[in-house]
Amino acid sequence: MQTLKGKTVMITGGTGSFGQSFVKKILKEKDVKSIIVFSRDELKQFEMQINLDNQKVNFVLGDVRDYKRLLEVSTDVDVIIHAAAMKQITAAEQNPIEAIKTNILGAENIVRVAIENEISSVIALSTDKASNPANLYGATKLCSDKLIIAGNNLTQNNFPIFSVVRYGNILGSRGSVIPLFLQQAKTGTITVTNEKMTRFWLSLDDGVDFVFNSIKTMQGGEIFIPKIPSFKVIDAAMVVAPEAKINITGIRPGEKIHEIMITEDDSLHTLEFEKSYVILSPNLIKSESYRNSGIPVAENFRYSSDKNALWYTHESFREKLASVGLV
């Protein structure tokens, strides 16, 4: 079990929705030594600094594409949470090289810097879209995941260790469909691309807690996946605006009907725990601690939002939205 006591933690993309919530979370862990918020948006850093006003938090401008900048600002870092990414599907399709530079080459830089500066551990945030990708964003995040996990093959003396957290939609985050539905509800009409579409739905606080717990338990080489309830997108629209008309517009290029977090191929190396699944890299398959804890999933197991064992009802989804201040 790892702790953040006395550690310096750097969060790339730290001014995003996750980064801001994660910083608040680890500041409650009073023994953390310091936090570096690394991002390229000076305005968001300025606004976040005003809201936090905490001497343990240092704001550093930079881009994960810039290896030298990453190297110089992480010399005393113990843990990296790699959250920086180009995430908009349409933007990635229209600007593919930019997505590759940030999501793939940026991940490579993180691995190289962690090894060079002898950082103890790195955990990278991924997405359901990296599993069986249907668009460029998902493909770049799959490459990123592979680079991060493969970092364990390049280390000496077992450090740094590299792991990944993969999860689905964060309720209310930038780019989330719920704020869009709330905005559209004012017009009386909500657009849904496909009436059968399902999604995993996770609150930001739940996502932050899961990453925090994954850092504590990681051995290097895991892809951690939380168990998350599913819900139809059209039902989410009905909960957000029960009086609104729903217009089915047709699925967009690169969009999936259902989300997938674990494929049948992944199932061969996946263990199930009470609240999560863990996909193990080859170097962890024979790990004694994992062998004696998790339960192997069935062959050809597939963790997708349409075949999920956990589902929201209209009432429970409304309660979840209310708990995060969205309704």
N, C-alpha and C positions, 0 to 999 in steps of 0.2 A: 504494500500500500504506500503510495506516494502522497506527500502533503505539500502544500505551498509555503510552509513555514520557513521564513528566512530566504525565500526565493525571489528572484527578479523575473517577472513574467512579461513577455512581449506579445501583443495581439496585433497581427497584421489586419488591415481593414477594420481597425478598432473603433472607427466612428460610425460604423453601420449599426443596424438594429441589434444584432447579436452582440457586437463589441461593447456597446454602451451598457447593455444589461449584464454582460459578463463582468465588466469592470466593477459595477455596483455590487455584484455577488462576491467577488474575491476581496473587495475592500472590507466586507463584513468578516472575512477571515483576517483578523487583526494582526496576525503574525507575518503576513506577506511583506517582503522587504520593499519592493517597488514594482510599478507597472509602467510599461512603455506602450503607449498607443501610437501605432505606426500606420499612417495613411497618407494619401496624397491630396486631401481636401482641407485646405487651411481654414475655410469658413466653418466647417463642421467641427474641426478641432477647437477653434475659438469658442464656439457655442457650447461644446461639451465641457471645456475647461471652466467656463463660467458656472455651469450647472453643478459641476463636481466640487471645484475649489478644494482639492485635496493634494497635499504636498507629496504624497506617495506616487502620484500619477504624473508621468512625464509625456509630453506630446512631441512626437518627432515626425516631420514631414519626409516623405519618401515614397518610392514605388517598388513593389516586389519585382518589377522588371529590372531594377537597378541592383546588380549583385554587389558592387562596391559600397553602395549606400547601406544595404542590408548588413554587410560585413562589419562596417565601422560602428553601426549603432547597436549591434548585438554582442559586443565583446564580453559583457558581464551578465548576459542573459542566461537563466537556468531553464526556462520553459518557454516554448513558442506555441501559441495558438494561431494557426494559419487560417484566417477567415476572409482574407482578401480574394476577390474574384470578380470577373465580369459575368453577371448573372442573367441579364435580360436576353431571352431566347431570340427575339427578332433582331436585336442589335448584334448578337453574335453571328447570326446568319448573314447579315448585311455587311459585317466587318470581321470576317473570319480570322484574318491575321492578327487583329487586335485581341481577339479572344484567346488565340493561341499564345500570344506573347504574355498575357496576364495569367491565364489559368494553367498553362503547361510550363512555359519557361519560368514563370514566377515560382511554381512548385519546385522546379529543378534548383532554382537559386536558394530556396529555403533549405533544401537538403544539403547543398554544398556549404552554405553558411553554417548550418548546425554542426556539421562535421568539422569544419575549419575552426570554429570558435568553441568546440567541445561542449556544446549545449546538451543538457542531460536528456531532455525529451521534447518531442514535437508531436502535436496532434492537429490534424487538418480537418476542416469542415467540408463535407461533401453533400451530395444531393441524391435523391431517388433517381434523378435523370441520368446519373452515371451508370445505373444498372440497365443493361440492354438499351443503350442510348438511341433515340430517334431524331436527335438534332445535334447541331455542332456544340452547343453549350454542354449537353450531356457527354458528348465524345471527349471534349477537352477536360471535363471533370473526371471521366474514367481514366484518361491519361495521367491526370494529376494524382489520382488515388494510387495508380500503379507506381508512379515515381516515388511517392511518399513511402509506401510499403517497402519498395525495393531499396530504400535508403538503409534499411536494417542489414542489407547484405554488404554495405560499404563501410560499416563502422568497425572499430577495433575496441576491444575491452568492453563490448556490449553497450557502448554509449557513443552517440545519442541513440535513443529508441524512438521509433516513428510509428504512429497509428492514425487511424481515420475514424471520424464519426459521420455516419450517413443518416439523414432523416428527410422527411417530406415537408409539406407546406407549414410555414410558421404563420399563425393567425395574426393578421394586422401588420406584418412586416412590409417593408417597401416592395412593391411588385405583387403583393398578395391580392387575391381576388376579392376578399371581404371589403377592404376600403373602396374598391371599384363598385361593388354592389351597393354600398352605402351611398356613394355618389350618384349612381344611376337611379337609385330608389327615389331621389328627389324629382326625377322626370316622370316617374310612374311606370317605367319599363326597364327591365333588367335583361341583359343578353347572356345567354348560356350557349356554348358551342355544341354540346351534345347532351341529350337528356339522360343517357346511360352513364355518363362520366362519373367516376368516383375518385376520391383523393384521401390520402392520409392527412389528418389535421392535428397539429401540435402547437401548444402555446409557447411563446417565447421563453417564459420562465421555466417551463418543462424542458425545453431544448437546452437552456443554459445549465440547468441542474444535471441533465444527462451528460453533457460535455464535462462538467466539473467532476462527476463521479467516474467518468471514463479515464480522466487524467490520473485519478487516484489508483485505478486498478490496472492500467495499461502495462503490458510487458514488452510491447514493440511487435508490430506485425498484425494487429487486429483491425478489422472494420467493425465498429460498434454500431448496432442498429436498435433503436428503441421500439418497443411494442406500442403502436399508436392506433387509436380508433379510426375507422373509415367513415365516410359519409358521402352521399351523392352531392355533386355540385349543385344540381337543380334543387335539392332539398335545402342546401345551405342558402340559396337565393330566397327560397320560401320563408326560411326562418328570419333572414335579415329584413325582408320586405314582404310580408304576407299579403299585402293589398296590391302589390305591383304586378303588372303583366310581364310574363316571361317570353322572350323572343329567342327561338333556337336559330342560331346563325350558321352552324356548320363548323366542323373541326378545322383548325388552322394547321398550316404546314409545320411539321415537327412536334405537334401536340399529340399526347397519348390519351386513349380512352380511360385507361387505368394506370396507376403508378405501380412500379415494381421496385422493391428494395433488395430482394434476394432472388436470383434466378435458379433454375434447376441445376445448372453447372456449379453455382456457388454452394448449393445444398450439400455437396460432397464434403465440404470443409466447414460446415456451419454447426454451431452448438446453440441450444436454446437454454435460456435462463428465465427466471420468474418474470422479469420486466424487460428483457432484451434478447436479441440474438447477437452472436459474434461470429464473423467469418474469419477463420484463422489462416494466416500465411503458412507456407510449408515448414518454416522453422518453429512454428508453435504447435503444429498438429500433434506432436509427441510430448508436449509440455505436460508435466505431471500435474500441475495445479489445474490446468484446464481439463485434463483427462478425468480428474476426480471431482469435477464440479458440474459443468454443463452437460446437457443431454443431446446427443447427435440428432439432428432432424431427419425425417424420413427421406429416403432417396427420391429425387425428383420433386422435393418440396419447393414451393414457390411462394414467396411472401409478396403478395400484390394487394392493392386496395380493394379489389372486387372479391377476393377470396379470404379476406381477413376474418378472424374469429371475433374481433372487437369492433363494434359499430356504435356510433352515436344515434340516439333518437332525436326527434325534433326538440324535445324538451331538454335533453342533456346537452345538445349542441348550443341551444339558447343560453343555458346556464354557463357553458364554457365561454361563450362570447361575452356574457355579462361579467364573468370573473376577470376578464382582461380589458374591460371597459369599452367593448365594441358595440354593445347595444344597451 
